[in-house]
């Protein structure tokens, strides 16, 4: 397991790349499918990484708590080398209720992860709905628990979401997310 930290690629308030990805429900999703939400928490994640697994509950809770925010997981990992990250296993984990995001998408070509500059799982990007486009409001850690077994005491993602929903700038410095490296093909 190679531990990586995310890097800031897309600047705050910059428009973010669109995507067209297949979800575990067999639907194809683009950013426009989330136009009714004030914000989208786009998290590059996977099934097998202990860092990603440690954040499942937090992401499930955020998806349940915030009606105006879509939580969208994107799995870009090489499923041939990491069979736990296959589309079939993604579907199983959604059906079992381990993952309860608004959508769990497969980035088979890895082009979306590349376009966002994602480097690890989890690597969260909070997008603000500007009406005609989505812009980056926050990219960084979900909380202050740096290792899978740590208990978080601060939830940066909730602070960031609350700021976006209040129409304010996110007043958090960039703190790189930490997790397993994305398994590039």
N, C-alpha and C positions, 0 to 999 in steps of 0.2 A: 504494500500500500504506500503510494507516494503522496505525501501531504503537500498541498499547494495553497497559496494565498491568491485571491483574486487581485486583479489590477484594474485601475480606473481607465477605461478606454473611451466610453461615451461620456461626454461632459454633462453635468447637470443642466437641465432645461433644453438639452439637445433633443431633436426628434429621434425616435428609436426605429430600428429596422422592422419592417413588417415581416410576417412569416405565413406559411401555409403548411400546417402540420396535421397529421392524423392523430385523433384522440382515441383513448381506450374504448370509447363508445362508438367507434368506427366513423364518426363525423370528422370532417376536415375543418380546421379552425384557422382564422386569420385574426389580426387585432380588431378588425371591424366587428367580429362576433362578440366583442366585449364592450361595444360602444355605449351600452346602457349603464355601465359601471363608471364611477368617478375615478377609480384607480384599478390598476392590475398589478398584482404582485407576481411577477414572472420569475420563477426559480428554476435554474438549471440544477437538476437533481437526478437521482437514480435509485435503484432498489438495493444494490449490494454494499454501498459505502456506509461504514458505521457513523460517519459525520452526518451524512444525509438522513440515515435512519433516526438519529438522535433528534432531528428537527421535524419528523413526521407529525408528532402530537401538536407541536406549536403551529405548524401550517394548517393542520386539520382544524384547530381551535380558531385560528384567524379566519379561515373560510366560513366557519359556522357563526362567528361573532359579528363580522362586518358584512352587512347586506350590500353596501355600496362598493365593495372591493372584490374583484375576482382573483382567486388564488389559482395560478396556472403553473403546474409542474411541467418541465420539459426535460426529457431524458435523451441526451445525445450520445451516450456511451456505446462503444463497439460491443454489440450483443454476441458476436461470434466468440470473442475472447472472454466475455463476461455474460454467460447465459442467464444469470439472474436479472440482467437488464433487458431481456428480450421483451418484445411487445406482448407476447402471451403472458409472461410473468407480470408485467405491468397491469394487464387486464385482471389477472387473478387477484393481485393485491388491492385493486379498486373494488372488485366484487366481494372480497373478504372484509372490506372496510378498513384495512390498514392505511389506505390512502383515500382521503375524502375531500380532495381539492375540487374546485369548480370544473377543472379539466386537467387531464394528465396526458401530455402529448409526446409523440415520438419524433425526435430529430434524427431520422435515419441517415441523412447525408451529412449531418453535423454542420451544415451551412449556417443555421440560425445561431448556434453556440459561437461559431466563428465570428459572425456579424456583430454579436453583442460583446465579444471579447471575453466570454466566460472561460474560466480556466479550472474551476474546481466544482465539486458537488458537496454541499449546496452553494450556489452562487446566485444571490437574489438581486433582482432589479425591480424597484417600485416605479411604475409608470403612471403619470398623471394624464387624465383624459382632458385634452384641450378643446374638445368639440370636433375639430377636424383632423386631429392627429394626437398621438400619444408622445409625451416627452419624458425624459428621465428625471424623476424627482429624487431618487435615492438609490445608491448601489453600495452594498456593504453588508456587514454582519447582521444576522437576524437578532442576536442577543449577545450577552457577554460570556457565554459558556464556550470556551475555545476548544475543549476536548469532548468527545462523545459522552463521557461519564460525568462531566461537570454539571452542576445544577445552576441554571441561569438565575441572576438576580435582577438584571436589567434587560428589557425587551425593546431594543432599538427599532425593530420593525413596527411595533405598535405606536411608538412615538412618531415615526416617519408617516405612518398611515394617518394618524390623528392630525398631523400637520397638513397633509394633502387634503383631507376631508374638510378641514377648516379653511382651505384656500390659502394656506400660508406656505412659505418656503420651509424645507426640511433643514433644521438647524443642527445637523450632525456632521462631524468631520468624516472623511472617508476612512473607514476601518475595514481592511480587507477581510472578506469572508475566508474561512479556513475549511478545508475538506480534502477529500481524495481528488487527485488530478482527474480531469476528464480523460476518458480512455479513447484517444484518437485512433482512427483506423490507419 
